[in-house]
Amino acid sequence: MRQIILDTETSGLDFEKDRIIEVGCLELEDNIFTGNKFHQYYNPDNLVISSESEKIHGLNNAFLSKFKTFDSSINQFLSFLDKSQLIIHNAQFDLSMINQALKRVGIEEIKKDSSICTLELAKKKFPGSKNNLNALCRRFGISLESRETHGALTDSFLLLQVYNELLGGKQQKLDLGIRNLSVHTQKINEPVKQNLKIAGLSNIEVEEHKKMLKSLKNNFWQ
């Protein structure tokens, strides 16, 4: 399954008035980064970027003046997405900015149900805690050395690691010969048992496997 980790930087927080000034995307296949990425800066379309916004993402009008606007080159962005499922931290904001641009150029908007919001996932997993990207990186021990300012591509790589942890961390890469097992399934025990039997494991081996799963901290597979 192809998915896209996506992050944007904008000239401000008003989705009707402000513009997208940077996009960073990473391509995943079956939850693994393929190495294929999309990164582009955009002209803010004559909007003045405030000093407060510049402090957040480090981008200013002088630097961005040589680039095209997001609206004028949106087809290149859509071509990379290729209608894949999107993984976004605070999807409501990013999709509102993207969809407002699509609306301006007369292109069908991206439906929210075609995306996974990692902010919502984090809120369900850690209710009452801070769940912004910085807080989640600190929770999962992910280095923030590369994040002097907010940057769409840098934040996409951080989100990739956060998303992996939200799915169970390194345990989701544990294969054990099991195939076609979705990391999103709610009935995970049943297909595991079925595949263990297909592999020809003895009852003792199955029980030992169960004991091993119970010993794992924050066990995703249990």
C-alpha positions in Angstrom: 0.0 0.0 0.0 1.4 3.4 -1.0 1.1 6.2 1.6 2.6 9.7 1.7 3.9 11.4 4.8 3.1 15.1 4.3 3.9 18.4 6.0 3.4 22.0 4.9 4.7 25.4 6.0 2.5 28.4 5.4 2.6 32.2 5.5 0.1 32.2 8.4 -2.8 30.4 9.9 -5.7 31.8 7.9 -6.5 29.1 5.3 -8.5 31.6 3.2 -6.0 34.4 3.1 -2.6 32.7 3.7 -0.6 30.5 1.3 1.5 27.4 1.4 5.2 28.3 1.1 6.8 24.8 1.6 5.8 21.2 1.1 7.7 18.1 2.1 6.5 14.5 1.3 7.9 11.1 1.8 6.7 8.0 0.0 5.9 4.8 1.9 5.3 1.3 0.6 3.8 -1.0 3.2 4.8 1.5 6.0 8.5 1.5 4.8 10.1 4.7 3.4 11.1 4.0 -0.2 13.6 6.9 -0.4 11.4 8.8 -2.8 10.5 12.3 -1.7 9.0 15.5 -2.8 10.2 18.9 -1.5 9.5 22.4 -2.8 9.4 26.0 -1.7 6.7 28.4 -3.0 6.2 32.1 -3.5 3.6 33.4 -1.0 1.8 35.2 -3.8 2.5 38.8 -2.8 1.7 38.1 0.9 4.1 39.5 3.4 5.4 36.9 5.8 5.4 38.3 9.3 8.5 38.2 11.5 6.6 35.9 13.9 6.0 33.4 11.1 9.6 33.7 10.0 10.8 32.8 13.5 8.9 29.5 13.2 10.0 28.3 9.8 12.9 30.5 8.9 11.4 31.5 5.5 11.1 35.0 4.3 9.8 36.9 1.2 13.3 37.6 -0.2 14.2 33.9 -0.3 10.8 32.7 -1.6 10.5 35.4 -4.3 12.3 33.2 -6.9 9.9 30.3 -6.6 6.5 29.7 -8.3 3.3 29.9 -6.2 1.8 26.7 -4.9 -1.4 27.4 -6.9 0.4 27.7 -10.2 2.4 24.5 -9.8 -0.1 22.4 -7.9 -0.3 19.7 -10.5 3.3 18.6 -9.9 2.4 18.2 -6.2 -0.8 16.2 -7.0 1.1 14.0 -9.4 3.4 13.0 -6.6 0.5 12.2 -4.3 -1.2 10.2 -7.0 -4.3 9.8 -4.8 -2.3 7.8 -2.2 -3.4 7.8 1.5 -1.9 10.8 3.3 -0.3 10.7 6.8 -0.4 14.2 8.4 0.1 15.7 11.8 -2.9 17.9 12.4 -4.5 16.9 9.0 -7.4 19.4 9.4 -5.0 22.4 9.1 -2.9 21.1 6.2 -5.8 19.7 4.2 -7.7 23.0 4.7 -4.7 24.9 3.2 -4.3 22.5 0.4 -8.0 22.3 -0.4 -8.4 26.0 -0.4 -5.7 26.2 -3.1 -7.4 23.4 -5.1 -10.7 25.3 -4.8 -9.0 28.5 -6.2 -7.8 26.6 -9.3 -11.0 24.6 -9.8 -9.7 21.1 -8.9 -11.6 18.6 -6.7 -10.6 18.8 -3.1 -8.9 16.0 -1.1 -11.3 14.2 1.2 -10.3 14.1 4.9 -11.1 10.4 5.1 -8.3 9.7 2.6 -5.8 10.7 5.3 -4.5 9.5 8.7 -4.1 12.3 11.3 -1.3 11.3 13.6 -2.4 14.1 16.0 -5.7 12.3 16.5 -3.9 8.9 16.8 -1.6 10.4 19.5 -4.6 12.0 21.4 -6.3 8.6 21.6 -3.1 6.8 22.7 -1.9 9.5 25.2 -5.1 11.4 26.3 -4.4 14.5 28.3 -0.8 14.7 27.2 1.0 17.2 24.9 0.9 15.6 21.4 2.6 18.2 19.2 5.4 16.8 17.1 8.1 18.0 19.5 6.4 16.4 22.5 5.9 13.1 20.7 9.6 13.1 19.5 10.7 13.6 23.1 8.3 10.8 24.3 9.7 8.3 21.8 13.3 9.4 22.2 13.6 10.8 18.6 16.4 13.3 18.2 15.3 16.9 17.5 18.8 18.1 16.6 17.8 18.7 13.0 14.9 20.9 13.9 16.3 24.3 14.6 13.2 25.7 12.8 10.1 24.1 11.5 10.8 22.8 8.0 8.4 20.7 5.9 10.9 18.0 4.9 12.6 17.9 8.3 9.3 17.6 10.0 8.2 14.9 7.5 11.2 12.7 8.5 10.4 13.3 12.2 6.7 12.4 11.5 7.8 9.2 9.8 9.6 8.1 13.0 6.6 9.2 15.2 4.2 7.4 13.0 6.3 4.2 13.2 6.2 4.5 17.0 2.5 5.1 17.1 2.0 1.9 15.1 4.1 0.0 17.7 7.7 1.0 16.9 10.2 -1.6 15.8 7.8 -4.4 16.6 5.8 -3.7 13.5 8.8 -4.7 11.4 9.0 -8.1 13.1 8.0 -10.4 10.3 8.2 -14.0 11.6 7.1 -15.3 8.2 3.7 -13.7 8.5 2.3 -12.2 5.4 -0.7 -9.9 4.5 -1.2 -8.8 8.1 -2.4 -5.2 8.3 -0.8 -3.1 11.1 -4.2 -1.4 11.4 -6.3 -4.5 12.1 -8.2 -4.6 15.4 -8.4 -8.5 15.3 -4.7 -9.0 15.2 -4.5 -12.2 17.3 -6.7 -14.3 14.9 -4.5 -13.9 11.8 -1.4 -14.4 13.8 -2.6 -17.8 15.1 -3.7 -18.8 11.6 -0.4 -18.0 10.1 1.5 -19.7 12.8 -0.4 -22.9 12.1 0.3 -22.6 8.4 4.0 -22.3 9.1 3.9 -25.7 10.8 4.8 -24.6 14.3 4.2 -26.9 17.2 1.8 -26.0 20.1 4.8 -25.6 22.3 6.4 -23.1 19.9 3.1 -21.2 19.7 2.9 -20.9 23.5 6.5 -19.8 23.7 5.7 -17.1 21.1 2.8 -15.9 23.2 5.0 -15.7 26.3 7.6 -13.7 24.4 4.9 -11.2 23.3 3.7 -10.7 26.9 7.2 -9.9 28.0 7.5 -7.0 25.5 7.0 -3.4 26.8 4.2 -1.6 25.1 3.4 -4.7 23.1 1.8 -3.8 19.8 1.2 -7.4 18.8 -0.6 -8.6 21.9 
